[in-house]
Amino acid sequence: MTAAIPPSPARLALVVVYTGRLEECRAFYAGLGLTFVREQHGTGPVHHAAALPDGSVLELYPATARRPVSGVRLGFRVRGGELTPPLSPGRHTVTDPDGRAVELYAE
């Protein structure tokens, strides 16, 4: 039996994923239902940002020598029947274009 995780006053606000395959990753996460906006702050790199329903933001940035592709693991609640291909209810693990494990909790 797994103990319940108590609620925390801290909430996730931002996840930044550094990728060597910016457009492929944008398309992958857009396929999960995220809507991205192309952004560039000043002379910084072009990147993509998606606001999630809870107000948190997922940003996709091009990897650099200083910010390499990392081993981040992400998880999303999704409407499984609306995905292509559709997912049955439950937990699924897929891999994004950079090889990161992405957990999908299909409802």
NORZI-V282709 format. One record per run of one state. SS is the DSSP state (H for helix, E for strand, - for the rest). FROM is the first residue (numbers start at 1). TO is the last residue. If there is no record, write none. Layout:
{{SS | FROM | TO} {SS | FROM | TO}}
//
This chain:
{{- | 1 | 13} {E | 14 | 19} {- | 20 | 21} {H | 22 | 30} {- | 31 | 36} {E | 37 | 39} {- | 40 | 46} {E | 47 | 51} {- | 52 | 56} {E | 57 | 62} {- | 63 | 73} {E | 74 | 78} {- | 79 | 79} {H | 80 | 82} {- | 83 | 89} {E | 90 | 95} {- | 96 | 100} {E | 101 | 106} {- | 107 | 107}}
//
